[in-house]
Amino acid sequence: MLRLRNSILSHLLSTSAASTVWPLHQHLSAAAAAVSPRPSFAVEKYLIDTCGLTRAQALKAATKIPHVNCPSKPDAVLAFLAGLGLSSADVAAVVARDPKFLCAGVERTLDPVVLGLNGLGISRSEVARLVSLAPERFRSRCIVSKLQYYLPLFGSTERLLRALNHSSNLLSSSLEKVVKPNVAFLEECGLGACDIASLCGCARWILATKPEHVRAMATRAEAVGVPRGSGMFRQAMQAVAFLSGKEIAIKVEQLKNMLKWSDAEVGIAVRKAPMVLVRSNDALERKSEFFISEVGLEPGYIAHRPALLSYSLEGRIKPRYYVLKFLKVKGLLHQDRDYYNTVMISEKFFMARFICPHKKAAPHLAEDYAAACRGEMPTRFRFT
């Protein structure tokens, strides 16, 4: 009898608990559903569908912006880029290169940067190019002060943008610790703003590299016989920018062998035209062979006029020689002409002096000369 009472009591208690807990569970579940967050923002899908990235680009870019959980800020950035005139392809390129650009504050950062750049005289289209060239730098306000420094140095926005196209490190390097010391040193070496900008076009890293590296370049330039302050020092710096001291010594020996120069003649040639150090051996050897064997120039003559080695063998050196020789054979050249001067003068003056005066006596000369400049040897250039 006692066992039966306990069984009934246990059943009643369990029934009562169930009837009490179940409504409570329903209320808690309903409340949880009411405060549950919206579905998570699909960054990868946004990058593909809205920004125009490929799936591979989106997968890579998404890892850089894992904290983005809604489209409001990215949408504002895309509207900003569209307002600058960037095409869909340009926008995709910017986002692929710098996904964090989507997180930049438009009102706090991007708009003030545009206003600051406009104040420097940089047009809206040029600002758009700058965004494409260096998006990661554009989302920092310090870009305005850096461009304010660079513009007078490069002389124009176009030149500056060309430099940035090859080396955006100019915007990441410290002005005070790196760039300004390098500029000051180059100015001490006699280089003006135009020279420095030109040097940057060849050795694009020069302003952004450590100052000791620039000083080492100057030492190598002096070692090849070009003193600081001379008119050829910029070219000497350009020539040695990618050559070590050992490589320069090897090149000097090669020049002596190829052009049959003495030590003194190599020194003269390099001082007059430092870029001879970076001419290809194959081109130098072919020009040397033509000058010495065909034209009959002495090695010393070439050493004192090394600019001859800078011109195209097929496009300028040979065609002009053929014209002179043709005129001489035909008796149309009444006095010997210095070969160096005929190579150095502009195309306009060469035509006026050696082609046009002979239209009647040699009606096909202009046509044959043009063919020779294209690398074709005209059959009418006969010298026997």
Backbone torsions as a table, in degrees:
resi	resn	phi	psi	omega
1	MET	NA	-43.7	178.8
2	LEU	-63.1	-40.8	-179.6
3	ARG	-62.7	-38.3	-179.0
4	LEU	-67.2	-42.1	178.6
5	ARG	-61.0	-42.9	-179.7
6	ASN	-64.1	-37.8	-179.7
7	SER	-65.6	-43.6	179.2
8	ILE	-65.3	-40.4	179.8
9	LEU	-63.8	-43.0	179.7
10	SER	-62.5	-40.6	-179.9
11	HIS	-65.5	-42.4	179.4
12	LEU	-63.5	-42.8	179.9
13	LEU	-63.5	-44.3	-178.7
14	SER	-66.5	-36.3	178.6
15	THR	-66.8	-41.2	179.7
16	SER	-65.3	-42.1	-179.3
17	ALA	-64.5	-40.7	-178.4
18	ALA	-65.2	-40.9	-178.1
19	SER	-68.8	-23.9	179.8
20	THR	-84.4	-43.9	-174.9
21	VAL	-72.2	-37.7	-173.6
22	TRP	-60.8	-46.3	176.0
23	PRO	-61.5	-37.4	179.9
24	LEU	-63.8	-42.9	178.3
25	HIS	-61.2	-39.1	178.6
26	GLN	-63.1	-43.3	-179.3
27	HIS	-64.4	-43.5	-179.7
28	LEU	-64.6	-40.5	179.6
29	SER	-64.3	-41.6	179.9
30	ALA	-65.2	-39.2	179.8
31	ALA	-67.1	-41.8	179.6
32	ALA	-62.5	-39.3	179.6
33	ALA	-66.3	-33.8	-177.6
34	ALA	-68.8	-33.2	-176.1
35	VAL	-102.4	3.6	-178.1
36	SER	-66.4	142.5	-177.8
37	PRO	-67.9	159.0	175.4
38	ARG	-65.6	163.0	177.9
39	PRO	-53.9	140.6	-175.7
40	SER	-61.4	147.3	-179.1
41	PHE	-70.4	125.3	-178.1
42	ALA	-87.3	94.3	-176.0
43	VAL	-60.6	-47.0	-177.3
44	GLU	-60.0	-43.5	179.8
45	LYS	-63.1	-40.8	179.1
46	TYR	-62.7	-44.1	-179.4
47	LEU	-62.4	-35.3	-179.3
48	ILE	-79.7	-53.3	-172.1
49	ASP	-74.5	-38.0	-173.4
50	THR	-99.8	-38.1	-176.1
51	CYS	-92.6	-16.8	177.2
52	GLY	85.4	17.5	179.0
53	LEU	-78.6	154.6	172.0
54	THR	-74.2	167.3	-179.5
55	ARG	-61.8	-41.9	179.7
56	ALA	-63.4	-42.4	178.4
57	GLN	-64.5	-40.8	-178.4
58	ALA	-65.4	-42.3	178.4
59	LEU	-59.4	-41.3	-179.9
60	LYS	-71.4	-42.9	-177.4
61	ALA	-67.2	-36.4	-177.1
62	ALA	-60.2	-30.7	179.9
63	THR	-68.8	-19.9	-179.1
64	LYS	-86.0	-17.7	-177.3
65	ILE	-131.9	56.1	-177.2
66	PRO	-68.7	-18.4	-176.4
67	HIS	-84.0	-9.1	180.0
68	VAL	-72.1	118.2	-176.1
69	ASN	-124.7	7.5	174.6
70	CYS	-156.6	159.6	-173.0
71	PRO	-87.8	0.1	-171.1
72	SER	-60.8	-50.8	-178.3
73	LYS	-69.8	-45.9	176.0
74	PRO	-58.0	-38.9	178.4
75	ASP	-61.0	-41.1	179.8
76	ALA	-65.0	-39.6	179.1
77	VAL	-66.2	-42.4	178.7
78	LEU	-63.2	-38.4	176.9
79	ALA	-64.8	-38.7	177.5
80	PHE	-61.8	-46.0	-179.8
81	LEU	-64.6	-40.9	177.9
82	ALA	-63.4	-36.6	178.7
83	GLY	-65.2	-27.3	176.6
84	LEU	-78.7	-12.2	179.1
85	GLY	98.1	11.8	178.6
86	LEU	-71.7	137.4	177.5
87	SER	-74.5	171.1	178.2
88	SER	-60.5	-39.4	179.0
89	ALA	-66.0	-39.6	178.7
90	ASP	-64.3	-42.6	179.4
91	VAL	-61.6	-45.6	179.1
92	ALA	-60.1	-40.0	179.8
93	ALA	-65.3	-41.6	178.6
94	VAL	-61.9	-47.5	-177.3
95	VAL	-67.3	-39.4	178.9
96	ALA	-64.7	-38.2	-179.2
97	ARG	-74.1	-39.9	-176.9
98	ASP	-139.7	81.9	-179.2
99	PRO	-56.3	-29.7	-178.3
100	LYS	-67.4	-12.9	176.6
101	PHE	-59.9	-30.4	178.9
102	LEU	-65.5	-15.9	-178.1
103	CYS	-98.8	-0.9	-177.6
104	ALA	-70.2	145.7	177.7
105	GLY	-80.8	121.7	-178.0
106	VAL	-68.1	-52.0	-178.2
107	GLU	-71.8	-35.8	-174.9
108	ARG	-80.0	-33.2	-172.3
109	THR	-125.5	-58.3	-170.0
110	LEU	-65.2	-47.3	179.3
111	ASP	-62.3	-45.3	176.8
112	PRO	-61.1	-35.4	177.4
113	VAL	-63.3	-45.1	179.7
114	VAL	-61.1	-44.3	179.2
115	LEU	-62.1	-41.0	179.2
116	GLY	-64.8	-41.5	179.7
117	LEU	-69.3	-38.8	175.4
118	ASN	-60.8	-35.2	178.2
119	GLY	-66.1	-21.8	176.6
120	LEU	-87.5	0.4	-179.7
121	GLY	92.3	11.2	179.5
122	ILE	-88.3	121.5	-175.1
123	SER	-70.9	168.7	-178.8
124	ARG	-65.7	-38.8	178.4
125	SER	-66.6	-35.2	177.6
126	GLU	-70.3	-35.1	174.8
127	VAL	-61.9	-41.0	178.8
128	ALA	-61.4	-41.4	177.5
129	ARG	-63.3	-38.7	-179.7
130	LEU	-64.5	-40.0	176.7
131	VAL	-59.1	-44.6	-178.6
132	SER	-67.0	-34.6	-177.7
133	LEU	-76.2	-37.9	-174.2
134	ALA	-145.5	65.9	-177.7
135	PRO	-61.6	-36.7	-178.1
136	GLU	-66.7	-25.1	178.4
137	ARG	-88.7	-27.5	-176.2
138	PHE	-66.8	-27.6	-178.2
139	ARG	-84.4	23.6	173.4
140	SER	-128.9	132.4	-176.2
141	ARG	-64.5	-21.0	-177.6
142	CYS	-67.7	-11.2	178.3
143	ILE	-61.6	-29.5	-178.9
144	VAL	-66.4	-47.3	-179.6
145	SER	-66.4	-33.5	179.0
146	LYS	-68.3	-44.0	178.6
147	LEU	-68.9	-29.4	175.6
148	GLN	-62.3	-32.5	177.1
149	TYR	-78.4	-41.7	-173.6
150	TYR	-73.9	-32.2	-174.2
151	LEU	-57.3	-49.1	177.9
152	PRO	-64.6	-30.3	-179.1
153	LEU	-68.3	-43.8	-178.0
154	PHE	-87.9	-15.9	172.9
155	GLY	89.9	-22.3	178.5
156	SER	-162.2	158.1	178.1
157	THR	-63.2	-38.0	-177.9
158	GLU	-62.2	-45.3	178.4
159	ARG	-63.9	-39.3	179.4
160	LEU	-65.3	-43.0	179.6
161	LEU	-64.8	-35.8	176.6
162	ARG	-64.1	-40.5	178.4
163	ALA	-65.0	-42.2	-179.7
164	LEU	-68.2	-28.1	178.0
165	ASN	-62.8	-29.9	-179.5
166	HIS	-98.1	-24.3	-177.6
167	SER	-151.8	92.1	176.9
168	SER	-75.8	-1.6	176.8
169	ASN	-62.1	-20.2	176.9
170	LEU	-58.3	-29.3	-178.2
171	LEU	-89.9	-15.3	-179.4
172	SER	-99.0	-19.6	-178.2
173	SER	-78.7	150.1	179.6
174	SER	-71.1	126.3	177.2
175	LEU	-63.5	-45.4	-173.1
176	GLU	-74.3	-37.3	-174.2
177	LYS	-91.7	-25.1	-173.0
178	VAL	-122.2	-62.1	-170.1
179	VAL	-66.2	-52.7	-177.8
180	LYS	-62.0	-41.6	175.2
181	PRO	-61.1	-38.4	178.5
182	ASN	-65.5	-43.7	179.1
183	VAL	-63.7	-43.8	-179.8
184	ALA	-61.0	-40.4	179.7
185	PHE	-67.1	-43.1	179.6
186	LEU	-64.1	-35.3	176.4
187	GLU	-66.6	-36.6	175.8
188	GLU	-62.7	-29.2	179.2
189	CYS	-80.6	0.8	177.1
190	GLY	97.0	6.6	-179.5
191	LEU	-88.0	133.7	174.7
192	GLY	-89.8	-179.1	-178.2
193	ALA	-59.4	-41.4	-179.5
194	CYS	-65.3	-39.5	178.5
195	ASP	-63.2	-43.6	-178.5
196	ILE	-64.9	-43.3	178.5
197	ALA	-63.0	-40.0	178.5
198	SER	-65.3	-40.9	178.5
199	LEU	-63.0	-37.5	177.9
200	CYS	-64.4	-28.5	179.2
201	GLY	-68.2	-23.3	-179.1
202	CYS	-102.4	-56.7	175.8
203	ALA	-98.1	81.4	-167.4
204	ARG	-64.7	-19.5	-176.1
205	TRP	-91.2	-2.4	-165.0
206	ILE	-61.7	-40.3	-178.2
207	LEU	-76.4	-24.8	-175.6
208	ALA	-95.2	-2.0	-179.2
209	THR	-90.0	170.8	-179.0
210	LYS	-63.2	137.6	-178.5
211	PRO	-54.1	-32.6	179.8
212	GLU	-65.9	-28.5	177.5
213	HIS	-69.6	-38.4	178.7
214	VAL	-66.8	-39.3	178.3
215	ARG	-65.6	-36.6	178.0
216	ALA	-65.9	-37.1	175.9
217	MET	-61.2	-43.1	-179.3
218	ALA	-63.8	-37.3	178.1
219	THR	-64.0	-41.5	178.2
220	ARG	-67.0	-36.8	178.6
221	ALA	-64.0	-41.3	177.6
222	GLU	-66.5	-33.9	-177.3
223	ALA	-66.5	-24.7	178.2
224	VAL	-88.3	6.3	172.9
225	GLY	100.4	11.8	179.8
226	VAL	-109.3	107.2	-176.2
227	PRO	-75.0	154.1	174.8
228	ARG	-60.9	142.7	179.7
229	GLY	91.9	-14.2	179.3
230	SER	-77.9	160.0	-178.5
231	GLY	-65.8	-20.1	-178.0
232	MET	-98.7	5.9	-174.2
233	PHE	-66.0	-36.0	177.7
234	ARG	-62.0	-45.1	178.9
235	GLN	-64.3	-35.2	177.8
236	ALA	-65.0	-42.5	177.3
237	MET	-61.6	-41.5	179.1
238	GLN	-64.0	-40.3	-177.0
239	ALA	-67.6	-39.0	-175.3
240	VAL	-92.1	-0.3	-175.1
241	ALA	-56.4	-35.0	-175.8
242	PHE	-115.0	17.0	-179.0
243	LEU	-121.0	136.0	173.4
244	SER	-84.1	170.0	177.4
245	GLY	-58.9	-39.2	179.5
246	LYS	-66.1	-42.1	179.6
247	GLU	-65.5	-35.4	177.2
248	ILE	-64.8	-42.4	179.4
249	ALA	-62.3	-40.3	178.4
250	ILE	-64.6	-42.9	-178.9
251	LYS	-63.6	-39.4	179.3
252	VAL	-60.9	-42.8	178.4
253	GLU	-64.6	-38.5	178.5
254	GLN	-65.1	-39.7	177.6
255	LEU	-62.5	-41.3	178.9
256	LYS	-61.0	-41.8	-177.6
257	ASN	-73.5	-43.8	-175.7
258	MET	-70.4	-41.6	-173.9
259	LEU	-103.2	5.3	177.6
260	LYS	57.9	41.3	-179.0
261	TRP	-94.4	150.4	170.8
262	SER	-84.2	173.0	176.9
263	ASP	-57.4	-43.2	-178.5
264	ALA	-64.1	-40.7	-178.8
265	GLU	-68.9	-36.9	174.9
266	VAL	-61.5	-44.1	179.1
267	GLY	-59.8	-42.3	178.4
268	ILE	-62.8	-47.2	-177.4
269	ALA	-62.1	-45.7	-177.7
270	VAL	-67.0	-38.3	178.5
271	ARG	-65.4	-36.6	-178.7
272	LYS	-79.8	-33.1	-177.4
273	ALA	-145.0	79.7	-176.9
274	PRO	-56.3	-27.0	-177.1
275	MET	-67.8	-8.4	175.3
276	VAL	-61.7	-21.8	179.5
277	LEU	-68.2	-20.7	-176.9
278	VAL	-112.5	5.8	174.4
279	ARG	-69.7	145.7	-179.1
280	SER	-67.8	144.1	-179.5
281	ASN	-61.6	-38.1	-178.5
282	ASP	-63.2	-46.3	180.0
283	ALA	-65.0	-42.3	179.9
284	LEU	-63.3	-40.2	-178.1
285	GLU	-66.8	-40.7	179.6
286	ARG	-68.1	-38.9	177.8
287	LYS	-67.7	-41.1	178.4
288	SER	-59.9	-45.3	179.8
289	GLU	-60.9	-42.3	-178.8
290	PHE	-69.1	-46.6	-178.3
291	PHE	-61.7	-45.3	-173.7
292	ILE	-81.0	-46.6	-174.7
293	SER	-83.5	-39.8	-175.5
294	GLU	-91.2	-52.5	-177.0
295	VAL	-78.5	-30.2	179.6
296	GLY	87.2	24.2	179.0
297	LEU	-78.0	146.8	175.8
298	GLU	-81.9	146.4	177.9
299	PRO	-53.2	-40.0	179.9
300	GLY	-63.9	-36.0	177.7
301	TYR	-60.7	-43.6	-179.9
302	ILE	-68.1	-40.4	-178.6
303	ALA	-60.4	-36.3	179.3
304	HIS	-81.7	-9.0	179.4
305	ARG	-134.0	57.1	-173.8
306	PRO	-66.1	-12.7	177.1
307	ALA	-61.6	-23.0	176.1
308	LEU	-54.1	-34.1	-175.1
309	LEU	-76.2	-6.8	-177.2
310	SER	-90.5	-10.1	-176.3
311	TYR	-94.6	157.9	-179.7
312	SER	-68.2	129.6	179.0
313	LEU	-65.4	-48.3	-176.4
314	GLU	-79.4	-35.6	-173.7
315	GLY	-88.4	-14.1	-176.4
316	ARG	-142.2	-51.0	-172.3
317	ILE	-64.0	-54.2	-178.8
318	LYS	-66.0	-49.7	-178.1
319	PRO	-55.9	-42.7	-178.6
320	ARG	-69.2	-35.6	176.6
321	TYR	-64.4	-41.9	179.7
322	TYR	-62.4	-39.4	178.7
323	VAL	-63.6	-47.4	180.0
324	LEU	-60.4	-44.3	-178.7
325	LYS	-66.3	-39.9	178.5
326	PHE	-61.1	-47.4	-179.4
327	LEU	-62.5	-37.9	-179.9
328	LYS	-68.3	-43.9	178.9
329	VAL	-62.3	-38.3	-178.6
330	LYS	-82.2	-0.3	179.4
331	GLY	74.4	21.3	-178.6
332	LEU	-96.9	-7.8	178.1
333	LEU	-107.5	108.9	-169.9
334	HIS	-85.7	-10.2	175.7
335	GLN	-149.4	152.9	179.2
336	ASP	-66.2	139.3	178.6
337	ARG	-110.2	140.0	176.2
338	ASP	-68.4	124.1	-173.5
339	TYR	-62.9	-38.3	-179.7
340	TYR	-57.8	-44.4	-178.3
341	ASN	-66.4	-34.1	179.7
342	THR	-71.9	-28.3	177.3
343	VAL	-78.3	-36.4	-172.6
344	MET	-76.8	-31.1	-175.0
345	ILE	-66.8	157.8	-177.5
346	SER	-67.8	163.6	178.9
347	GLU	-60.6	-39.3	-179.4
348	LYS	-60.2	-46.6	-178.5
349	PHE	-72.3	-33.2	177.8
350	PHE	-63.6	-44.3	178.8
351	MET	-62.3	-44.5	-177.4
352	ALA	-66.6	-31.0	-174.8
353	ARG	-92.8	-34.1	-171.5
354	PHE	-119.0	-13.4	-178.0
355	ILE	-109.0	-58.6	-174.0
356	CYS	-59.3	-39.1	-178.7
357	PRO	-64.2	-12.0	-174.1
358	HIS	-114.9	26.9	-177.8
359	LYS	-61.1	-36.9	-178.8
360	LYS	-78.5	-46.4	-177.3
361	ALA	-72.2	-30.7	-179.3
362	ALA	-137.7	75.9	-173.5
363	PRO	-63.8	-20.6	-178.4
364	HIS	-100.0	5.3	-173.9
365	LEU	-62.7	-44.5	-179.3
366	ALA	-62.1	-42.5	179.4
367	GLU	-64.6	-43.2	-179.3
368	ASP	-68.1	-37.7	178.1
369	TYR	-64.1	-42.9	178.4
370	ALA	-61.6	-40.6	178.3
371	ALA	-64.7	-40.3	178.6
372	ALA	-63.2	-37.0	178.6
373	CYS	-67.2	-22.5	176.8
374	ARG	-88.1	2.8	178.8
375	GLY	91.9	8.2	179.1
376	GLU	-101.0	130.5	179.3
377	MET	-91.1	105.1	-178.0
378	PRO	-63.7	141.6	-179.5
379	THR	-67.9	-21.2	-178.2
380	ARG	-77.7	-13.3	173.8
381	PHE	-77.6	82.5	180.0
382	ARG	-113.8	131.7	-173.0
383	PHE	-113.9	11.6	179.6
384	THR	-125.0	NA	NA
